């Protein structure tokens, strides 16, 4: 029977983003639990990844300073390829919070995303209930068909629409503004 030492509990490290965390449980080199300063706990990391700072805080607002991955079952990639829900979420955040995109498309400058959807887990859960991979290929997330003139992306105001419907709506809105 292997005996583990708890001498590593309490050791502090910084990850590659400079965020401080400490070891809160050590069950051997392949099973270490950590806690970040904000209280986020991550379980079952390797001691090597902890020492080298390769652990990420899923609650750090790492996407445009607003979005964060959160803790849950939804992942950004599968087999190295970005998932559709993640692409949709990131594109939505870019439309609302990217200065670079606002220069090309100023109509998005006063748009925002509800705080609930800053957490990718919440958005991905809504996405999974509202998007059909079989029937909605290349459909777009829309924020102002349900509520005309709406400027906030959220679960009560968004839906998926075919490209041509979305493009017609955009054309109508542009004409109304002119």
Buried (B, 14 or more C-beta within 10 A) or exposed (E): EEEEEEEBEEBEBEBEEEBEBBBBBBBEEEBBBBBBEEEBEBEEBBBEEBBEBEBBBBBBEBBBEBBBBBEEEBEBEEEEEEBBBBEBBBBBBBBBBBEEBBEEEEEBEEBBBBEEBBBBBBBBBBBEEEBEEEEBEEBBBBBBBEEEEBBBBBBEBBEBBBEEBBEEBBEEBEEEEE
